[in-house]
Structure formats: C-alpha cells, structure tokens
Amino acid sequence: MTDMTDDPKGGLPATSEPLRRAIGDRYLTYALSTIMHRALPDARDGLKPVHRRILYAMSRLRLSPSGKFLKSAKIAGDTMGDFHPHGDAAIYDAMARLAQDFAMRYRLVDGQGNFGNIDGDNPAASRYTEARMTVMAEALLEGLDENAVDFRPNYDGRLTEPMVLPAAYPNLLANGSSGIAVGMATNIPPHNIDELISACLHLIKSPDARDETLLQFVPGPDFPTGGVVVEPPESIAEAYRTGRGAFRLRSTWGTEDLGRGQWQIVVTEIPYQVQKSKLIEKLAELIQTKKVPILADVRDESADDIRIVLEPRSKNVEPDVLMNMLFRNSDLETRFSLNMNVLIDGVTPKVCSLKEVLRAFLDHRREVLMRRARHRLAKIDHRLEVLEGLMIAFLNLDRVIDIIRYDDDPKLALMFEDWSAPHQSTIPRATSEADYASPLTGVDTAALVMVADPAAVMPEGLSEDEDAGSTPHRIAGRDAGLSDVQAEAILNIRLRSLRRLEEMELRAEQDRLMAERAGIMDLLEDDSLQWARVAEQLREVRKQFGAKSKGGARRTQLAQAAEVEDVPIEAMIDREPITVVCSQMGWIRAMTGHIDLTRELKFKDGDGPRFVFHAETTDKLLVFGSNGRFYTVQAATLPGGRGMGEPLRLMVDLPNEAEIVDIFIHRPGARLLVASSAGDGFIVPEDEVIAQTRSGKQVLNVRADTRARVCKRVDGDAVAVVGDNRKVLIFALDELPEMTRGKGVRLQKYKDGGLSDARTFTMANGLSWLDPAGRTRTETALDEWVGKRAGTGRMAPRGFPRDNRFN
C-alpha cells in the first residue's frame, strides 16, 4: 500500500492505494503519452508531434521557400519554448533529419550548412547551420490559416498549435516513418508521390477497390538512396494487405571492363539507412578475414555520388557469384521491415493496410476541404454584408456625408437611419467658411438636441445605460438600418473612393461573390462534388511534385533476385599445399608448402609448437575446444607463415578460459569420438560439427567442473579408455551411441580422478602406443582389459606411457 501523508506545508492530502494499482495507473499514463505524443505518426499528415511543431514554428517565423534562411538554433529554440518542452538537441536532430536528402524521400526542410552525410557523420551544431521550409512543407501547411484543422492550447496555454496539418499529399507513405513506443513500434518505408496519388485517385473512383488493385499503382517502396527491391511480388502484396512484412533491398551495381580480360565491380547505390563508411569497413573486414576469398580489394571513390569499387582476386570468377556472396555477408543487401502501426484518427494506434492508410488520408482531405469551404463561405457572407452597406452609402451619399459631418456619434446614427424611406435632412449643409467654423450657426435647437442627446433618438425598450452601438440586434424597428459591420466599413471609406466607378466595381464584386457563394453551397451539399474537388487538388499536387517534376521519378527499382548457384569456397580458391602450425599459446599460421614436420620453427618467447600438420588451402579445419564446442576455420584464411601468426581466439569466439583440445582437417563422412574429463562421451558424425558462425557449434555438453578432453576420429571396432588412475578399459564400439549433441554415456567408472585419454582401434590388430623411448609397442592379448562399457578396468600394461595417453 502507498500512503501519502498530509504535507505540513500544505501539500497533497493523504491518500492510500495498492502499490500495484498506483504503478499501473502511472505507467499506463506514461505509455499513452509515449504512443500518442512521441513515437507513432498520425495517418492523416504522417508526422509525429515534434516534426509537426517544427514546421509550424517555421511557418510562424515566415521561413518560406523563397525567403531567407534562419539559424537552426533559433528555430529549435522557438519550437522548444513555444510548443515542444523537450531538449533542444532532440529537436535539432529531428529537424536535421527532415533536411537530409538521403533520409527523406521528399525533404521538408531546406538546410544550409553541414546537416550530416550518408557516411554517418553528424550534423554541425545548430549555431552553425541555417534552414527554411521547402515547397513540400508548404504543401503540408496549406490552408492552416483557413480553419482547415483544429487547434489546441500549447503546453503552457499561452499559444495554440494545430492538432494535425492539412497535408496536401499522403506524407505518411511518401516519407515514411519509424518509432518505438511502449509495447509497440512502427516502421514505414518511403514511397513515390506520383504512385500514391494515382492510387488515391483510383480509390476515390472505386471506394471498394481491392488491395491487390492498389498494387498496380504502388508496386513497392521508393527509397531516397535508390537500390533494387528483390522481394517476391506475392510477399509485397501480403505485406501491404496486412501492414506487416519486409522488403529485401540490394545495392545497385555494374561491371567495368578494364581490358585484357580484367574487370571490376562498381556499386552506385547502397541500401536505405546503411552508412557508407561502416559498409566499407565491413567489406574490408571480409577481405582481411578472407571470409570472401575471391574479393581482393575495395575502394571508396565516392564524391557527390556513390562509387564503391570492388576488385576480384581472379578474373575467372563470375561477377554474379561474387556479388551473391557479398549480399549474404555484408549490408550490400538488407531487409527493411514494414510495420504500418499508426494513429489512424490521431488517437487510436492500429496496424493498417495500404488501403486503410490511403483512406484515412482521403477522409482527412475531404474534411479539410469542407472546413476551408465553410471558412470561405463565412468570409464571403461578411464581405457581402459590407458590400451591401457600401452600396447603400453610395446610393445615399449626401445623407452619409451629412451624418458623418454633423453627428456626434456617426456610427450609431448610421445604424439607426432608415435608408428605405425618402430623406429630408434636418441638418443644414454648410454654405460658407463661417458655417464650417461654427456648425451651430443657423441650426434648429431641436435638431441639435436630437443629435447631441442619444436618448432623444433611443427606441423604446433600450435604456440609456445600454450601449446601443454594441447591441444593434436588440433595437426594435431597425430592420432598415445598417449593421455594426456595415457602419464601420462606411466610416472607413477613403475620400478618393467616392466616385461612380467605385460603385460599379462594388456591384461587380458582389455578383462575383454571389456566384462563388452559390458554388460553395452546392459543394457543401453534394458528396460527389466534394470528392471531385479532392481529386482535382490531388492532380494539381501530382503535376507539381509528380514523376515529371525534378527529383520526382522513381529511384528504387523492382526486380527478381537472380538465381545464382552457390559455389563452394573451395572451388574459388587455388589449391596449394600449406603446413598449419599452432603454438601452445594458440597462435596459428600457415607455412607455404609441405615442410618437414620435425623442422625447428620460431615462436614467441615462452611459447612452443603444439599442432603441426600438412594441409591444403581448400581444406576446412575443425577446432575442438575444452568447452565442448567445435569451430570451423578455412585454411585459406590463415595468416601467412612469415610472422608468428595470429591468435586463434581472434578468428573464432573461443573463450579465454577454454583450451584448444585438438585441431584437424575435416573429412566429409567421417565420425568422431568425443569425451569429457568426467568419462562421458559418444560418437558424432563429422559433418554435423561444421560451424557456420564464429561462435562455433555446441556438441559435447559439459558442466562447469568438467572439460572436454578427447576428440579422435573413429577407426576400428573397439574403444580403449584410460583414466587418471592408469586403469585401462576396452569395450566394443557398438556400445557407444551416435548423437549430434549431448552429454553422452559413461565410458569408464572412476573413484578418484577422471578420464585421461580414449581412442578407437581394430581389436584384431591389437592396441598400440608409444613407449617413453618413442618406440611403438603393440599389445594383442587384451582379454585382461576387455569388459563392458562403464566398467572400472585394470591397471595399464607394462611399458604404458606415464602421461596416461595413447598418443
């Protein structure tokens, strides 16, 4: 239970509630805030709150595409101070992304200065860069001052901000979005505006169109960095239908002929969101580790465009084979996940299909059209009211002039004047300079009282204390008078406008506005006219930003992945003899040729030889660790023999606490006997221990206090085991199970110590070992040591090695 006591200084009252409920309520509040106000975009304008606030702040600063640039620090500061109470660094990072042509398919911010690059370099500090809006951003804001959307108070109530932007085009799909909320995420790729608008127009024409039909207009994403989408069409269709899926994206490449049969590969486009510098590092690592042995060199010759040169090791290699290996081992091919999780109505998160997202945008555009039409209708009605008053003024110009010249409150007098009846002025006109100097001369006193005293002309039912000018609708019998708006407009007429031509212009404007008003009324009452107007607006947007505009053509191509046969690495490597040398400390190297195995070799101080054997560059080497894992190393990737080699632990993920039990050449189809120090073991096919990754493959399960100790190739029909207690046990090979992974079965039973060594042999040929003098001894009378598996055995024969190993 939580207990909040009264604050002695007058704080919160004491409350008590279960801790589970208190944490749940607060976490739910946080989760909803993250989902609605930070991570997920709105399906209508495709923006998150931070992006929407940045664009609105820029519009308030009048940073139009044709205007001047402004310091990014000022933009981020205004956004933070007025609308987005978060860190200015986060706001600037969001604004910088809107200015990056490699991140945004259609940039919303026009940046001046260093806004980062495709290599992954960060933008310069906000005090060094400047920005303004692009034409695309203006299209998102179009109609904002025409009551097109709702506004809400900002975080401190001083100002208001739009809840959503009018958005003249489907920005959610055009520029894509990504974000992580609480328990949900979104990841939407960018698309081509021309294709999106074509799909919207089809959806307007056929509201019940199927998802498959829309794919005829939107075949797939259109990334700003180009590339080639090689995802199968049926997979793309399923992704757009469900809102979840993935797209395989490959680099764009070609071959350059260097003459004399030589060639090189040039990569001109890399996948979306892949940093070029890290891609080059990865390719260089593949060359260094010889994971792709047919790749000889990589060079970055990029300037404003992408140009990565890949040199093959041999001209006999097929370019498709080389690229297929690079696609599998580097970011030259990536998978872009699709998770179309958006706020479909600005409030509710939902994973939407392509059709649902386009429908949400179209419904929003229709609502924007209606609101702008009503706003325009109100403006027209206001102007028509003003024009009506001006027409009355021009028709009764002398009376208006008299009222303005002689009335103490001309506005009130204009509102109560009966303009429908013939008028004989009770106020004399000035005929001389004396009359202008003293307007009271020759004026009837009663008339002066009527003008000077508002009560004298105050209609019945309105007291003197009430403001007649502010409540004309409460004055009885004023149907023939002017409204407050009309009277104010008449008083604001310029003297130069008092001419006949102005009256003609007013009548022409009145006719034009009446015709426009009739058209708006028809629009508000007819759904078909509304959708026709939305379609017309979309066609105008397509004409401005479509495929025929600058940068509007599709950049990402769609193609089928070429079927390239997997060629074994061994087939791409020249077969040459080598001698593998591994020291006691685990440093490994490959000497050229088959050298004398008894030859003295150089090692680091305190180190010496442990494994020395002949091999070939096409061989696979199997490394068995004391942790029970097998590791696979290509012989062609071993460092040369001129130096001391490299630590084997850098080539595979062999833990520091694990020792190397054995290294040998892989023989397909062979079998291995593996056993632990606890005396447990089994037979495993050698083909099953090949590891595909650096982390190796777990085969023999060992506990923390045991170690893998034996790995011998099976050859014979019997198994000989010797323990640390020098007892030898021989049993039939058939008693051992064949497994691919596990602890195994007990080979020999021990009271103290554990297993020292084990091997297989042919019973008819006898058991052989090397004596201390290095001579081979063979024992054929083995009945004394033959028994059942898991027995204790008998003491070793005379002359058996003191290290308890068969060697």
ZAVEX-423421 format. One line per 3 residues: number of its first residue (from 1); for each residue x, y, z of C-alpha. Coordinates in steps of 0.5 Angstrom, whole numbers. Example, Ala and Ser with C-alpha at 12.3 -4.5 7.8 and 13.67 -1.06 7.14 Angstrom:
% ZAVEX-423421
1	25/-9/16 ~ 27/-2/14 .
//
This chain:
% ZAVEX-423421
1	0/0/0 ~ 2/7/-1 ~ 1/12/4 .
4	2/20/3 ~ 1/24/9 ~ -1/31/9 .
7	5/36/8 ~ 6/40/14 ~ 7/46/9 .
10	0/45/6 ~ 2/40/0 ~ -3/34/-2 .
13	-8/31/2 ~ -6/24/5 ~ -8/18/0 .
16	-8/11/1 ~ -8/6/-5 ~ -5/-1/-7 .
19	2/0/-10 ~ 0/-5/-16 ~ -5/0/-18 .
22	-1/6/-17 ~ 5/4/-21 ~ 0/1/-26 .
25	-4/8/-27 ~ 2/12/-27 ~ 6/7/-32 .
28	-1/7/-37 ~ -1/15/-37 ~ 7/14/-39 .
31	5/9/-44 ~ -1/13/-47 ~ 4/19/-47 .
34	9/16/-51 ~ 5/13/-56 ~ 0/19/-58 .
37	5/25/-57 ~ 12/22/-59 ~ 13/15/-62 .
40	7/14/-67 ~ 6/18/-73 ~ -1/21/-75 .
43	-4/17/-81 ~ -7/24/-84 ~ -1/28/-84 .
46	5/23/-83 ~ 8/27/-78 ~ 10/26/-70 .
49	9/32/-66 ~ 16/34/-66 ~ 16/35/-73 .
52	9/38/-74 ~ 11/43/-68 ~ 18/45/-72 .
55	14/46/-79 ~ 9/50/-75 ~ 14/54/-71 .
58	18/55/-78 ~ 11/58/-81 ~ 11/63/-75 .
61	18/65/-77 ~ 16/66/-84 ~ 21/62/-87 .
64	18/61/-94 ~ 22/57/-99 ~ 23/64/-103 .
67	25/67/-96 ~ 32/68/-92 ~ 35/63/-88 .
70	35/63/-81 ~ 39/60/-75 ~ 37/53/-73 .
73	39/55/-66 ~ 33/60/-67 ~ 28/55/-70 .
76	30/50/-65 ~ 29/55/-59 ~ 23/57/-61 .
79	20/50/-62 ~ 22/48/-55 ~ 20/55/-52 .
82	13/55/-55 ~ 11/48/-57 ~ 16/42/-55 .
85	18/43/-48 ~ 24/38/-49 ~ 31/38/-50 .
88	34/43/-56 ~ 39/37/-58 ~ 33/32/-60 .
91	29/38/-63 ~ 35/40/-67 ~ 36/32/-69 .
94	29/32/-71 ~ 30/38/-76 ~ 36/36/-79 .
97	33/29/-81 ~ 28/33/-85 ~ 34/36/-89 .
100	38/30/-90 ~ 36/28/-98 ~ 39/21/-96 .
103	34/20/-90 ~ 28/24/-93 ~ 25/22/-100 .
106	22/29/-100 ~ 25/34/-96 ~ 21/38/-91 .
109	27/43/-89 ~ 32/46/-94 ~ 38/46/-90 .
112	44/51/-91 ~ 51/48/-88 ~ 53/41/-85 .
115	47/37/-84 ~ 51/31/-84 ~ 52/26/-90 .
118	51/19/-92 ~ 58/16/-89 ~ 54/17/-82 .
121	58/24/-80 ~ 53/28/-75 ~ 51/35/-77 .
124	54/41/-75 ~ 52/45/-68 ~ 45/49/-69 .
127	49/55/-68 ~ 53/54/-75 ~ 47/52/-79 .
130	41/55/-82 ~ 34/53/-85 ~ 28/55/-88 .
133	22/51/-91 ~ 21/47/-97 ~ 16/47/-102 .
136	14/40/-100 ~ 13/43/-93 ~ 9/49/-95 .
139	4/44/-98 ~ 3/41/-92 ~ 1/47/-88 .
142	-3/50/-94 ~ -10/52/-91 ~ -8/53/-84 .
145	-10/60/-83 ~ -17/58/-86 ~ -19/54/-80 .
148	-18/47/-84 ~ -16/44/-78 ~ -17/44/-70 .
151	-12/48/-66 ~ -11/46/-58 ~ -7/50/-53 .
154	0/49/-52 ~ 4/46/-46 ~ 3/53/-42 .
157	-3/55/-45 ~ 0/62/-48 ~ -1/60/-55 .
160	-5/55/-59 ~ -2/49/-64 ~ -5/45/-70 .
163	-7/38/-68 ~ -6/36/-75 ~ -3/39/-81 .
166	-8/40/-87 ~ -3/36/-91 ~ -4/36/-99 .
169	-1/30/-100 ~ 0/23/-97 ~ 6/25/-93 .
172	6/18/-88 ~ 7/14/-94 ~ 11/19/-98 .
175	17/20/-93 ~ 16/14/-88 ~ 17/14/-81 .
178	20/10/-75 ~ 19/10/-68 ~ 19/6/-62 .
181	13/7/-56 ~ 11/2/-50 ~ 10/-5/-53 .
184	9/-3/-60 ~ 13/0/-66 ~ 13/3/-73 .
187	17/3/-79 ~ 14/5/-85 ~ 19/6/-92 .
190	18/12/-96 ~ 14/12/-103 ~ 13/15/-109 .
193	8/21/-109 ~ 6/20/-116 ~ 4/13/-115 .
196	1/15/-108 ~ -3/20/-112 ~ -5/15/-117 .
199	-7/10/-112 ~ -11/16/-108 ~ -15/18/-115 .
202	-17/10/-116 ~ -19/10/-109 ~ -24/16/-110 .
205	-27/13/-116 ~ -27/6/-113 ~ -28/6/-106 .
208	-29/-1/-105 ~ -22/-3/-109 ~ -18/-9/-107 .
211	-11/-8/-104 ~ -9/-12/-110 ~ -11/-7/-115 .
214	-8/-1/-111 ~ -1/-5/-112 ~ -2/-4/-119 .
217	-1/4/-117 ~ 4/3/-112 ~ 9/-3/-113 .
220	13/-2/-107 ~ 17/3/-103 ~ 22/8/-107 .
223	28/10/-102 ~ 32/16/-103 ~ 38/12/-104 .
226	35/8/-109 ~ 37/1/-109 ~ 34/-5/-112 .
229	28/-9/-108 ~ 28/-16/-110 ~ 22/-18/-105 .
232	18/-23/-109 ~ 11/-20/-111 ~ 7/-24/-107 .
235	11/-22/-101 ~ 10/-15/-102 ~ 2/-16/-103 .
238	2/-19/-97 ~ 6/-14/-93 ~ 1/-8/-96 .
241	-5/-12/-94 ~ -3/-14/-87 ~ 1/-8/-85 .
244	7/-12/-83 ~ 12/-15/-87 ~ 19/-14/-90 .
247	23/-12/-96 ~ 30/-14/-99 ~ 34/-9/-101 .
250	40/-9/-105 ~ 45/-5/-108 ~ 46/-2/-115 .
253	52/-5/-118 ~ 55/-6/-125 ~ 62/-8/-128 .
256	67/-4/-131 ~ 72/-7/-137 ~ 79/-6/-135 .
259	82/-9/-142 ~ 86/-15/-142 ~ 80/-19/-139 .
262	81/-15/-133 ~ 74/-12/-130 ~ 72/-9/-123 .
265	65/-8/-120 ~ 62/-1/-118 ~ 57/0/-113 .
268	53/6/-115 ~ 47/6/-110 ~ 47/3/-103 .
271	41/1/-99 ~ 37/6/-95 ~ 40/7/-88 .
274	46/4/-89 ~ 52/8/-87 ~ 57/8/-93 .
277	63/9/-88 ~ 61/2/-84 ~ 60/-1/-90 .
280	67/0/-93 ~ 69/-2/-86 ~ 65/-9/-87 .
283	68/-10/-94 ~ 75/-9/-91 ~ 74/-14/-86 .
286	71/-19/-90 ~ 78/-18/-94 ~ 82/-19/-88 .
289	79/-25/-85 ~ 79/-28/-92 ~ 71/-30/-91 .
292	70/-28/-98 ~ 77/-30/-101 ~ 75/-28/-108 .
295	75/-21/-106 ~ 82/-18/-107 ~ 80/-10/-105 .
298	75/-5/-104 ~ 76/3/-105 ~ 71/8/-104 .
301	72/13/-110 ~ 65/17/-108 ~ 64/24/-109 .
304	58/27/-109 ~ 55/21/-112 ~ 56/14/-109 .
307	62/10/-112 ~ 65/4/-109 ~ 70/0/-113 .
310	71/-8/-111 ~ 76/-12/-115 ~ 76/-19/-115 .
313	82/-24/-114 ~ 81/-27/-120 ~ 79/-25/-127 .
316	76/-32/-128 ~ 70/-31/-122 ~ 63/-29/-125 .
319	61/-22/-122 ~ 54/-25/-120 ~ 58/-30/-116 .
322	62/-25/-112 ~ 56/-20/-111 ~ 52/-26/-109 .
325	57/-28/-103 ~ 57/-20/-101 ~ 50/-20/-101 .
328	50/-25/-96 ~ 56/-23/-92 ~ 55/-15/-92 .
331	50/-10/-92 ~ 50/-9/-99 ~ 43/-13/-98 .
334	39/-11/-92 ~ 32/-13/-90 ~ 27/-7/-89 .
337	22/-9/-84 ~ 15/-6/-85 ~ 10/-5/-79 .
340	5/0/-81 ~ 3/2/-74 ~ 0/9/-74 .
343	-5/13/-70 ~ -11/12/-75 ~ -15/18/-72 .
346	-10/22/-68 ~ -12/18/-62 ~ -12/10/-63 .
349	-6/6/-65 ~ -7/1/-71 ~ -3/-3/-75 .
352	-6/-1/-82 ~ -6/-4/-89 ~ -4/1/-95 .
355	-12/2/-97 ~ -13/4/-90 ~ -8/9/-89 .
358	-10/12/-96 ~ -17/12/-94 ~ -15/16/-88 .
361	-11/21/-92 ~ -17/22/-97 ~ -22/23/-91 .
364	-18/28/-88 ~ -17/32/-94 ~ -25/32/-95 .
367	-25/34/-88 ~ -20/40/-90 ~ -24/42/-96 .
370	-31/42/-92 ~ -27/47/-87 ~ -24/51/-92 .
373	-30/52/-96 ~ -34/54/-89 ~ -29/59/-87 .
376	-29/62/-94 ~ -37/62/-94 ~ -36/66/-88 .
379	-31/71/-91 ~ -36/72/-97 ~ -42/73/-92 .
382	-38/78/-88 ~ -36/81/-95 ~ -43/81/-98 .
385	-45/85/-92 ~ -40/90/-92 ~ -42/91/-100 .
388	-49/92/-98 ~ -47/97/-93 ~ -43/101/-98 .
391	-48/100/-104 ~ -53/104/-99 ~ -48/109/-98 .
394	-46/110/-105 ~ -54/111/-106 ~ -55/116/-100 .
397	-48/119/-101 ~ -51/126/-99 ~ -54/123/-93 .
400	-48/119/-90 ~ -44/126/-91 ~ -49/130/-87 .
403	-49/125/-81 ~ -41/124/-81 ~ -40/131/-81 .
406	-45/134/-76 ~ -47/128/-72 ~ -43/127/-65 .
409	-44/119/-66 ~ -44/118/-73 ~ -43/110/-73 .
412	-50/110/-68 ~ -53/115/-73 ~ -52/111/-79 .
415	-54/104/-76 ~ -61/108/-74 ~ -62/111/-80 .
418	-68/109/-84 ~ -65/108/-91 ~ -71/105/-94 .
421	-75/112/-94 ~ -74/119/-97 ~ -70/123/-93 .
424	-70/131/-92 ~ -64/133/-88 ~ -66/136/-81 .
427	-58/138/-81 ~ -57/144/-86 ~ -51/144/-90 .
430	-45/149/-89 ~ -45/154/-94 ~ -39/158/-92 .
433	-33/158/-88 ~ -37/161/-82 ~ -41/155/-82 .
436	-35/150/-82 ~ -32/154/-77 ~ -38/154/-73 .
439	-43/149/-75 ~ -48/151/-69 ~ -50/157/-73 .
442	-57/157/-76 ~ -58/150/-74 ~ -65/149/-70 .
445	-64/147/-63 ~ -69/141/-63 ~ -65/138/-68 .
448	-58/139/-64 ~ -62/136/-58 ~ -64/130/-62 .
451	-56/129/-65 ~ -53/131/-58 ~ -57/127/-54 .
454	-58/120/-56 ~ -63/119/-51 ~ -68/123/-56 .
457	-67/118/-61 ~ -67/112/-57 ~ -72/107/-59 .
460	-77/104/-54 ~ -74/98/-49 ~ -67/101/-49 .
463	-64/104/-43 ~ -59/110/-43 ~ -54/106/-40 .
466	-54/100/-45 ~ -49/101/-51 ~ -53/102/-57 .
469	-47/101/-62 ~ -45/94/-59 ~ -53/91/-59 .
472	-56/93/-65 ~ -60/87/-66 ~ -64/89/-59 .
475	-66/95/-62 ~ -73/95/-65 ~ -75/97/-71 .
478	-68/98/-74 ~ -69/93/-80 ~ -68/98/-85 .
481	-62/101/-82 ~ -54/99/-82 ~ -51/93/-78 .
484	-45/95/-74 ~ -40/92/-79 ~ -43/96/-85 .
487	-43/102/-81 ~ -36/101/-79 ~ -34/100/-86 .
490	-37/106/-89 ~ -34/110/-84 ~ -27/107/-86 .
493	-28/109/-94 ~ -23/114/-97 ~ -25/120/-100 .
496	-22/118/-106 ~ -27/112/-107 ~ -33/117/-107 .
499	-33/116/-115 ~ -38/113/-119 ~ -33/108/-122 .
502	-33/105/-115 ~ -40/104/-115 ~ -39/100/-121 .
505	-33/96/-118 ~ -37/94/-112 ~ -43/91/-116 .
508	-38/87/-120 ~ -35/84/-114 ~ -42/83/-111 .
511	-44/79/-117 ~ -38/75/-117 ~ -38/73/-109 .
514	-45/71/-110 ~ -43/67/-116 ~ -38/64/-111 .
517	-42/63/-105 ~ -47/59/-110 ~ -42/54/-112 .
520	-39/53/-105 ~ -46/52/-102 ~ -47/47/-108 .
523	-40/44/-106 ~ -42/43/-98 ~ -49/39/-100 .
526	-46/35/-106 ~ -41/29/-104 ~ -39/28/-111 .
529	-37/35/-112 ~ -33/34/-106 ~ -29/28/-108 .
532	-29/31/-115 ~ -25/37/-112 ~ -21/33/-107 .
535	-19/29/-114 ~ -17/36/-117 ~ -13/38/-112 .
538	-9/32/-112 ~ -8/32/-119 ~ -5/39/-118 .
541	0/36/-113 ~ 2/31/-118 ~ 3/36/-123 .
544	7/40/-118 ~ 11/34/-115 ~ 10/28/-119 .
547	14/24/-124 ~ 15/29/-129 ~ 18/34/-123 .
550	25/35/-121 ~ 27/29/-117 ~ 20/26/-117 .
553	22/20/-122 ~ 22/13/-118 ~ 29/12/-115 .
556	28/5/-113 ~ 28/-1/-118 ~ 24/-7/-117 .
559	27/-14/-120 ~ 27/-21/-118 ~ 33/-24/-115 .
562	38/-27/-120 ~ 38/-35/-118 ~ 46/-36/-117 .
565	48/-43/-116 ~ 52/-43/-109 ~ 59/-45/-111 .
568	64/-48/-105 ~ 69/-43/-103 ~ 74/-49/-104 .
571	72/-48/-112 ~ 74/-41/-112 ~ 81/-42/-108 .
574	87/-44/-112 ~ 89/-51/-109 ~ 96/-50/-106 .
577	100/-54/-100 ~ 101/-51/-93 ~ 103/-53/-87 .
580	99/-51/-81 ~ 103/-49/-75 ~ 99/-48/-68 .
583	103/-46/-62 ~ 102/-48/-54 ~ 99/-41/-53 .
586	94/-41/-59 ~ 98/-37/-64 ~ 96/-40/-71 .
589	100/-39/-78 ~ 100/-43/-85 ~ 107/-44/-88 .
592	108/-44/-95 ~ 109/-52/-98 ~ 109/-58/-94 .
595	115/-57/-90 ~ 119/-62/-85 ~ 115/-63/-79 .
598	121/-64/-75 ~ 124/-58/-77 ~ 125/-52/-72 .
601	121/-46/-72 ~ 121/-40/-69 ~ 116/-38/-63 .
604	115/-32/-59 ~ 119/-32/-52 ~ 116/-38/-47 .
607	112/-41/-53 ~ 113/-47/-57 ~ 110/-52/-62 .
610	104/-56/-61 ~ 100/-58/-67 ~ 104/-58/-74 .
613	101/-62/-80 ~ 100/-61/-87 ~ 94/-59/-91 .
616	92/-55/-97 ~ 89/-48/-98 ~ 82/-51/-100 .
619	81/-55/-93 ~ 77/-54/-87 ~ 80/-54/-80 .
622	76/-56/-74 ~ 78/-54/-68 ~ 75/-57/-61 .
625	75/-53/-55 ~ 75/-55/-48 ~ 68/-52/-47 .
628	65/-58/-52 ~ 64/-53/-58 ~ 67/-54/-65 .
631	70/-48/-69 ~ 71/-48/-77 ~ 77/-44/-80 .
634	78/-44/-87 ~ 85/-46/-88 ~ 86/-40/-94 .
637	84/-35/-89 ~ 90/-37/-84 ~ 95/-32/-84 .
640	102/-33/-87 ~ 108/-36/-84 ~ 113/-30/-85 .
643	111/-28/-78 ~ 109/-31/-71 ~ 102/-32/-74 .
646	95/-29/-70 ~ 92/-31/-64 ~ 86/-37/-66 .
649	82/-33/-61 ~ 81/-27/-65 ~ 79/-32/-71 .
652	74/-35/-67 ~ 70/-34/-61 ~ 74/-38/-57 .
655	73/-36/-49 ~ 79/-35/-45 ~ 78/-40/-40 .
658	77/-45/-46 ~ 83/-49/-48 ~ 84/-52/-55 .
661	84/-60/-55 ~ 85/-61/-62 ~ 86/-58/-69 .
664	85/-63/-75 ~ 83/-63/-82 ~ 75/-64/-84 .
667	74/-71/-87 ~ 67/-71/-90 ~ 63/-77/-88 .
670	68/-79/-82 ~ 66/-80/-75 ~ 69/-77/-68 .
673	69/-80/-61 ~ 68/-74/-56 ~ 69/-75/-49 .
676	70/-71/-43 ~ 74/-71/-37 ~ 68/-74/-33 .
679	69/-80/-37 ~ 62/-79/-41 ~ 62/-79/-49 .
682	59/-81/-55 ~ 60/-82/-63 ~ 58/-76/-67 .
685	58/-75/-75 ~ 64/-70/-77 ~ 59/-67/-82 .
688	55/-65/-76 ~ 60/-61/-72 ~ 61/-56/-78 .
691	60/-49/-75 ~ 57/-43/-80 ~ 59/-38/-75 .
694	65/-35/-71 ~ 61/-37/-64 ~ 62/-45/-66 .
697	57/-50/-65 ~ 56/-54/-58 ~ 57/-61/-59 .
700	59/-64/-52 ~ 55/-61/-46 ~ 60/-60/-40 .
703	59/-58/-33 ~ 63/-52/-30 ~ 67/-57/-26 .
706	69/-62/-33 ~ 72/-60/-39 ~ 72/-63/-46 .
709	78/-68/-46 ~ 78/-73/-52 ~ 77/-72/-60 .
712	79/-77/-64 ~ 77/-80/-71 ~ 73/-87/-71 .
715	78/-92/-74 ~ 76/-99/-72 ~ 71/-104/-68 .
718	73/-103/-61 ~ 74/-97/-56 ~ 80/-96/-51 .
721	80/-92/-45 ~ 85/-90/-39 ~ 84/-86/-33 .
724	88/-81/-29 ~ 89/-88/-24 ~ 92/-91/-30 .
727	87/-96/-31 ~ 85/-99/-38 ~ 78/-101/-40 .
730	77/-104/-47 ~ 70/-105/-50 ~ 66/-106/-56 .
733	65/-99/-61 ~ 58/-101/-62 ~ 56/-100/-54 .
736	57/-92/-56 ~ 51/-89/-58 ~ 52/-84/-64 .
739	49/-77/-63 ~ 49/-70/-66 ~ 50/-66/-59 .
742	49/-68/-51 ~ 53/-71/-45 ~ 54/-78/-48 .
745	54/-84/-44 ~ 59/-87/-38 ~ 65/-90/-42 .
748	69/-91/-35 ~ 68/-91/-28 ~ 72/-87/-23 .
751	73/-87/-16 ~ 78/-81/-16 ~ 80/-77/-22 .
754	77/-78/-29 ~ 79/-79/-36 ~ 85/-78/-39 .
757	85/-81/-46 ~ 81/-85/-51 ~ 82/-88/-58 .
760	79/-93/-62 ~ 82/-99/-66 ~ 81/-105/-69 .
763	81/-111/-64 ~ 85/-116/-69 ~ 91/-111/-70 .
766	92/-110/-62 ~ 93/-104/-58 ~ 99/-100/-60 .
769	102/-94/-56 ~ 109/-90/-56 ~ 113/-92/-50 .
772	118/-87/-47 ~ 123/-88/-52 ~ 119/-86/-58 .
775	118/-94/-60 ~ 111/-96/-62 ~ 109/-102/-58 .
778	103/-107/-59 ~ 99/-111/-54 ~ 95/-116/-58 .
781	93/-120/-51 ~ 88/-116/-49 ~ 83/-120/-46 .
784	85/-118/-39 ~ 83/-111/-40 ~ 76/-112/-44 .
787	70/-111/-41 ~ 63/-108/-41 ~ 62/-100/-42 .
790	62/-96/-35 ~ 67/-101/-32 ~ 73/-99/-28 .
793	78/-103/-32 ~ 85/-106/-30 ~ 92/-103/-29 .
796	95/-101/-35 ~ 100/-106/-39 ~ 108/-106/-37 .
799	111/-100/-41 ~ 105/-96/-42 ~ 107/-88/-42 .
802	107/-85/-35 ~ 103/-79/-38 ~ 97/-84/-39 .
805	96/-82/-46 ~ 96/-87/-52 ~ 99/-81/-57 .
//
